[in-house]
Each structure stands twice: as C-alpha cells, then as structure tokens.
C-alpha cells in the first residue's frame, strides 16, 4: 500500500483542510451524519448536528442505527436527545449498519453503511460530524467507503464542538481512558495502521478528493 503520508507537509495539509473544511453557504446537505461516540464525546456531535439542522444547513440528521453496543449510548437515546433539542422527529434518520462486512461495528462499518444509504436514497451532499480527535479518521473512512462502493458523493467535514484537550476521556476503541491530546495521537497512529492493511485511502488520495470535490462535471 505504501506509506499513508509521503511527507510531514502532506500530513499537515490534510489535518488543516479536514479540521477547517470550507462549506459554501449555498450548500445544503441531504443529511448530516453523526458518527457514533462515547458519552464523553456525544455532546460534541449532537450539539453540532442540532445546530446545522436549526440553521437549515441540512435536511436530515443521521445517526448509527445500533442499540445495545456500549460504549455508544445507542440510536434510541440519541434520537431522543436530538428531538429534545428541536430536530424534527421525521428528520432523524437511523442508518442501519450493514452486515457481512470484513470489519465489525466500527467507524469503517458506519462509513460503508452511510455511503450505501446515500446511494439507495439518492443523497448527493453529506456532512460528516465527529469530535475533533476523530474527524480525520471519520473522513478518511467515508472517502474510502465511497471509493470502494464506486459512489460519487460530495462529503464535507463539519467538525463537532471543540473539546478540552486536557480532559481525560474514552474514545470507542481507547482503553484505558486518556487526555484528549493523547487520544488524538492514538487516532493518527490508527490511521497509518489501517492504511497499511488496506482499509483507508492515502493522504494524497484524500487531498485529491478535496481538490476535485467542487469541480463541476463537464456536460
């Protein structure tokens, strides 16, 4: 597969462009998808998803359709929270997780399930929302799923609310708990490992996607 990043400059460009992605004001998402999180991080994504809906930036808010898979609080709990914040009940969309994939319930599974749902329902523009430490991997997983499925979607990064980088927290795959800044380092390490085993596109491929995302197709 080769290295995930060829240079430190490439890493820096990818991190900057994902965490500060530009979403034109005229872009309205078909769905804003909230990647499943632990209780420590759920407010980061729930609050951002609610804000995007109330600002009329997205038609729907999507969540992982699983229940009873700790540490994710579950679809029922998140749906109730979003409705309590003011998201219309009919606009909360449960994304059912695909079965028979070569990986268990995970970020990659969510990404494939989201891309397949987009193809099924004719969604073209998607906001993906995750806490800052997890956003880059969520984006890479979604671009990788899109490539694997042969889909052509516009994926925008809408990063969840900022986090306290010194707070001790748990991410879905982090044992034991650690400060946010250590969780970020762990996430970056996972990206390199998952690329090496063929699950994630390279940094260059992700940057190339960002570069061509706004180019209008020639008729």
C-alpha positions as CSV (number, residue, x, y, z in Angstrom):
1,X,0.0,0.0,0.0
2,X,2.9,2.4,0.6
3,X,3.1,5.0,3.3
4,X,0.0,6.8,4.3
5,X,1.8,10.2,4.0
6,X,4.9,10.8,2.0
7,X,5.9,14.0,3.8
8,X,5.1,15.8,7.0
9,X,3.8,18.6,4.9
10,X,1.2,16.3,3.4
11,X,0.0,15.3,6.9
12,X,-0.2,19.0,7.9
13,X,-2.2,19.9,4.8
14,X,-4.7,17.1,5.3
15,X,-5.2,17.9,9.0
16,X,-5.7,21.5,8.3
17,X,-8.1,21.1,5.4
18,X,-10.2,18.5,7.2
19,X,-10.5,20.3,10.5
20,X,-11.1,23.6,8.7
21,X,-13.1,22.4,5.8
22,X,-14.9,25.1,3.7
23,X,-18.6,24.6,3.2
24,X,-20.1,27.2,0.8
25,X,-23.1,28.9,2.2
26,X,-25.3,27.7,-0.7
27,X,-24.5,24.1,0.1
28,X,-27.4,22.3,1.9
29,X,-26.7,18.7,3.0
30,X,-29.1,15.9,2.2
31,X,-28.0,14.5,5.5
32,X,-25.6,15.4,8.3
33,X,-24.3,12.2,9.8
34,X,-23.1,12.0,13.4
35,X,-20.5,9.2,13.9
36,X,-21.3,7.2,17.0
37,X,-19.4,8.3,20.1
38,X,-18.9,7.5,23.7
39,X,-20.8,9.5,26.4
40,X,-17.6,11.6,26.8
41,X,-18.0,12.9,23.2
42,X,-21.7,12.7,22.4
43,X,-22.4,16.3,23.1
44,X,-19.8,17.4,20.6
45,X,-21.6,15.8,17.7
46,X,-25.2,16.1,19.0
47,X,-24.9,19.8,19.5
48,X,-23.3,20.4,16.1
49,X,-25.9,18.3,14.3
50,X,-28.7,20.1,16.1
51,X,-27.1,23.5,15.1
52,X,-26.8,22.5,11.5
53,X,-30.4,21.4,11.3
54,X,-31.7,24.6,13.1
55,X,-29.7,26.7,10.7
56,X,-31.3,25.0,7.7
57,X,-27.9,23.7,6.6
58,X,-29.1,20.1,6.4
59,X,-32.4,18.4,5.6
60,X,-31.8,15.4,7.9
61,X,-29.6,14.3,10.8
62,X,-28.4,10.7,10.6
63,X,-27.2,8.5,13.4
64,X,-25.9,5.0,13.8
65,X,-28.9,2.6,14.0
66,X,-27.4,0.3,16.6
67,X,-28.6,-0.1,20.1
68,X,-27.0,-2.1,23.0
69,X,-23.5,-1.8,21.7
70,X,-21.6,0.0,24.5
71,X,-20.0,2.5,24.9
72,X,-22.2,4.1,22.2
73,X,-25.4,5.2,24.1
74,X,-27.5,3.9,21.2
75,X,-29.9,5.1,18.5
76,X,-32.9,5.4,20.8
77,X,-31.0,7.6,23.3
78,X,-29.5,9.8,20.6
79,X,-32.8,10.1,18.7
80,X,-34.5,11.3,21.9
81,X,-31.8,13.8,22.6
82,X,-31.9,15.3,19.1
83,X,-35.7,15.6,19.2
84,X,-35.4,17.2,22.6
85,X,-33.0,19.8,21.1
86,X,-35.5,20.7,18.4
87,X,-34.7,18.4,15.5
88,X,-37.9,17.3,13.8
89,X,-38.6,13.6,14.5
90,X,-39.1,12.8,10.8
91,X,-35.7,14.3,10.1
92,X,-33.8,12.0,12.5
93,X,-32.6,9.2,10.2
94,X,-31.3,5.9,11.6
95,X,-28.6,4.5,9.3
96,X,-28.9,0.7,9.6
97,X,-25.4,-0.9,9.8
98,X,-24.5,-3.3,7.0
99,X,-23.9,-7.0,7.7
100,X,-21.3,-9.2,6.1
101,X,-18.6,-6.6,6.0
102,X,-14.9,-7.6,6.7
103,X,-14.9,-5.5,9.8
104,X,-17.1,-5.3,13.0
105,X,-19.2,-2.3,14.1
106,X,-16.7,0.5,13.8
107,X,-16.0,3.8,12.0
108,X,-15.4,1.9,8.8
109,X,-18.7,0.0,9.1
110,X,-20.6,3.3,9.7
111,X,-18.9,4.8,6.7
112,X,-19.9,2.0,4.3
113,X,-23.4,1.9,5.7
114,X,-23.7,5.7,5.2
115,X,-22.4,5.5,1.6
116,X,-24.8,2.7,0.7
117,X,-27.7,4.5,2.2
118,X,-26.8,7.6,0.2
119,X,-26.8,5.6,-3.0
120,X,-30.1,3.9,-2.0
121,X,-31.9,7.2,-1.2
122,X,-30.3,9.4,-3.8
123,X,-28.4,11.6,-1.4
124,X,-25.6,13.6,-3.0
125,X,-24.3,16.0,-0.4
126,X,-23.3,14.8,3.1
127,X,-21.9,16.5,6.2
128,X,-20.0,14.2,8.4
129,X,-19.7,15.2,12.1
130,X,-17.3,13.8,14.6
131,X,-15.3,15.3,17.6
132,X,-12.0,16.9,16.6
133,X,-9.8,13.9,17.6
134,X,-11.9,11.5,15.4
135,X,-12.8,13.7,12.5
136,X,-9.9,12.9,10.2
137,X,-10.3,9.2,10.5
138,X,-14.1,9.5,10.0
139,X,-13.4,11.5,6.8
140,X,-10.9,9.0,5.5
141,X,-13.2,6.1,6.3
142,X,-16.0,7.8,4.3
143,X,-13.9,8.6,1.3
144,X,-12.5,5.1,1.4
145,X,-16.0,3.6,1.5
146,X,-17.1,5.9,-1.4
147,X,-14.2,4.7,-3.5
148,X,-14.9,1.0,-2.6
149,X,-18.6,1.4,-3.4
150,X,-18.0,3.3,-6.7
151,X,-20.1,6.2,-5.4
152,X,-19.8,9.8,-6.4
153,X,-20.7,12.0,-3.4
154,X,-19.8,15.4,-2.0
155,X,-18.6,14.8,1.5
156,X,-18.0,17.8,3.7
157,X,-16.3,17.9,7.1
158,X,-18.4,19.7,9.8
159,X,-16.3,19.2,12.9
160,X,-18.1,18.7,16.2
161,X,-17.8,21.2,19.1
162,X,-14.3,21.9,20.4
163,X,-13.0,19.6,23.2
164,X,-11.0,20.2,26.3
165,X,-7.6,18.8,25.2
166,X,-6.6,18.0,28.8
167,X,-9.8,16.3,29.9
168,X,-9.4,12.5,30.5
169,X,-11.9,10.8,28.2
170,X,-12.7,7.5,26.5
171,X,-13.0,7.0,22.7
172,X,-14.8,4.0,21.4
173,X,-11.6,2.0,20.9
174,X,-9.4,3.6,23.6
175,X,-8.6,1.5,26.7
176,X,-7.7,2.9,29.1
177,X,-9.0,6.5,29.2
178,X,-6.6,9.2,28.4
179,X,-6.4,13.0,27.9
180,X,-7.8,14.2,24.6
181,X,-4.4,15.1,23.3
182,X,-3.2,11.5,23.8
183,X,-6.4,10.3,22.1
184,X,-5.6,12.4,19.1
185,X,-2.1,10.9,18.9
186,X,-3.7,7.4,19.1
187,X,-6.1,8.3,16.3
188,X,-3.3,9.4,14.0
189,X,-1.5,6.2,14.7
190,X,-4.6,4.1,13.8
191,X,-4.9,5.9,10.5
192,X,-1.4,4.8,9.5
193,X,-2.0,1.2,10.6
194,X,-5.4,1.0,8.9
195,X,-3.9,2.4,5.7
196,X,-1.2,-0.2,5.8
197,X,-3.7,-3.1,5.9
198,X,-5.7,-1.6,3.0
199,X,-8.7,-0.2,4.8
200,X,-8.0,3.6,4.2
201,X,-7.0,5.7,1.3
202,X,-3.7,7.5,1.5
203,X,-3.4,11.2,2.5
204,X,-2.7,12.0,-1.2
205,X,-5.9,10.3,-2.3
206,X,-7.9,12.2,0.3
207,X,-6.4,15.5,-0.7
208,X,-7.0,14.8,-4.4
209,X,-10.7,14.2,-3.5
210,X,-10.9,17.5,-1.7
211,X,-9.3,19.3,-4.7
212,X,-11.8,17.9,-7.2
213,X,-14.9,18.0,-4.9
214,X,-16.1,21.4,-6.1
215,X,-15.2,20.9,-9.8
216,X,-18.4,20.8,-11.8
217,X,-18.7,17.9,-14.2
218,X,-18.5,18.8,-17.8
219,X,-21.7,18.3,-19.8
